[in-house]
Each structure stands twice: as structure tokens, then as C-alpha cells.
Amino acid sequence: MAVQLDHFIVPCRDQVAAARKLAEILGVPWAEKGMGPFSPVYVNDGLTLDFIQTDEAFPVHHYAFRVSEHEFDAIFGRIKAAGIPYRSEPHGPMNMKINTDHGGRIVYWEEPAGHYWEILTASYARQKPA
């Protein structure tokens, strides 16, 4: 069996609201309570993001979700419908643009606690050598 990431703990200020919001945007299931103190988002059959509430300082993380063109359209539609500001680059102003520089489409937005979410249709991290 190949190594697979099974779950990841996402620190936040309001775990139920953060988990619900991400699940709604991605169009995936979630639960208010899961194993232990977490609010899980079931990203796919093999990956769960376990949101945990904390008042302590935590590092901001960047989470990138590779999706199909059809899924991108649906997710991007939910981002726009929810009035969530987005941008075409990982950092900088919310320019309300889509990045197409890497052979696909990419959009970034932020979770209220500061984490960066990204949807992309083609992996720029795994580009084939020339």
C-alpha cells in the first residue's frame, strides 16, 4: 500500500463554524462531533481534516485541494455565492481573479482564523520536467 495522508488537525477559533464553512464550500460531508474533540471534514474517502478549537496562538497553514474542472466550477460558484473574497495568488490583495499561469485554474481564499485555502485543477507542485 502506498503511503497516504489520513487526517490532519486544523487549529481554529470556532471549530464547528470553520468545519461547516469549508465543507459547504467544497461540497463534502462534515460532522459537528467526530472522534475525540474534533469537528471533522471528510475531504474524500481517504482524508479527514479534524478542526480543533483553541484560544492559543497557532501557525497559519496553507491547504491546497486539487479538483476536477467540474468540481472547480461548483466550488468557485459557492465561493462567489457566499461573497467570500478570493485572489489569484497565495498572498496579496483579494483581486477577485483566477490564476491560469500553470496550465489549470487556481483560486485562493482565507479561513477566518487565517488559514489559506486553495483549489486548483492542475498541480504546479508536480509539473512534468521539460
C-alpha positions in Angstrom: 0.0 0.0 0.0 1.3 3.5 -0.9 1.7 6.0 2.0 -1.4 8.2 2.2 -2.2 11.1 4.5 -5.2 10.0 6.5 -6.1 13.1 8.7 -4.7 16.4 9.6 -5.6 18.6 12.7 -6.6 22.1 11.8 -6.5 24.6 14.7 -9.0 27.4 14.6 -11.1 29.7 16.8 -14.5 28.2 16.1 -14.3 24.6 15.0 -17.9 24.0 14.2 -18.3 27.1 12.1 -14.9 26.6 10.4 -15.6 22.9 9.6 -19.1 23.6 8.4 -18.0 26.5 6.1 -15.2 24.5 4.5 -17.4 21.5 4.0 -20.1 23.7 2.4 -17.7 25.4 0.1 -16.0 22.1 -1.0 -19.4 20.3 -1.2 -18.2 17.4 1.1 -19.7 15.9 4.3 -18.7 17.0 7.8 -19.8 16.4 11.4 -20.2 18.7 14.3 -18.5 16.0 16.5 -16.2 13.2 15.5 -13.6 11.1 17.3 -12.3 13.0 20.3 -12.9 16.7 20.5 -12.8 17.3 16.7 -15.2 18.6 14.1 -14.2 16.5 11.0 -14.5 17.4 7.4 -14.4 14.4 5.2 -12.5 15.7 2.2 -12.5 12.4 0.3 -12.5 8.6 1.0 -9.0 8.8 2.5 -8.6 12.3 4.1 -10.2 13.9 7.0 -9.5 17.4 8.3 -10.1 17.5 12.0 -10.9 21.0 13.2 -10.0 21.7 16.8 -10.8 24.9 18.7 -8.1 26.8 20.6 -7.5 30.2 22.1 -3.8 29.7 21.9 -1.6 31.0 19.1 -1.1 28.6 16.2 0.7 28.7 12.9 -1.3 29.6 9.8 -1.4 26.7 7.3 -1.9 26.5 3.5 -4.2 23.8 2.3 -4.5 23.0 -1.4 -7.2 20.9 -2.9 -6.8 19.5 -6.4 -10.1 19.2 -8.1 -11.6 18.4 -11.5 -12.7 21.2 -13.8 -16.3 20.4 -13.0 -15.6 20.5 -9.2 -13.7 23.7 -9.6 -16.7 25.3 -11.3 -19.1 24.1 -8.5 -16.7 25.2 -5.6 -15.9 28.5 -7.2 -19.6 29.1 -7.7 -20.2 28.5 -3.9 -17.3 30.9 -3.0 -18.8 33.6 -5.1 -22.4 32.9 -3.9 -21.2 33.2 -0.3 -19.5 36.5 -1.0 -16.1 35.2 0.0 -13.2 37.4 -1.2 -10.7 35.4 -3.3 -7.4 36.0 -5.1 -5.2 34.6 -7.9 -2.0 34.4 -5.8 -1.2 32.8 -2.4 -0.6 36.3 -0.8 -1.6 39.8 -1.6 -4.8 41.7 -2.2 -8.1 39.9 -2.8 -8.1 40.7 -6.5 -11.2 38.6 -7.3 -9.3 36.9 -10.2 -8.5 33.3 -11.2 -4.8 32.2 -11.8 -4.3 30.4 -15.1 -0.5 30.5 -15.2 0.2 26.8 -14.6 -2.0 25.0 -17.1 -5.1 25.0 -15.0 -7.1 27.2 -12.7 -6.3 28.3 -9.2 -8.2 30.3 -6.6 -7.2 31.2 -3.0 -9.3 32.3 -0.1 -8.9 32.6 3.7 -10.5 30.9 6.7 -11.4 33.4 9.4 -8.6 32.1 11.7 -6.1 32.9 8.9 -5.5 29.6 7.1 -5.2 29.8 3.4 -7.4 27.5 1.2 -6.6 26.8 -2.4 -8.4 25.0 -5.2 -6.5 24.0 -8.3 -7.2 21.9 -11.4 -3.6 21.2 -12.3 -0.8 20.6 -9.8 2.0 23.1 -10.2 3.9 21.3 -7.4 4.1 18.1 -9.6 4.8 19.5 -13.0 6.4 17.2 -15.5 10.1 18.1 -16.4 10.6 19.6 -19.8 
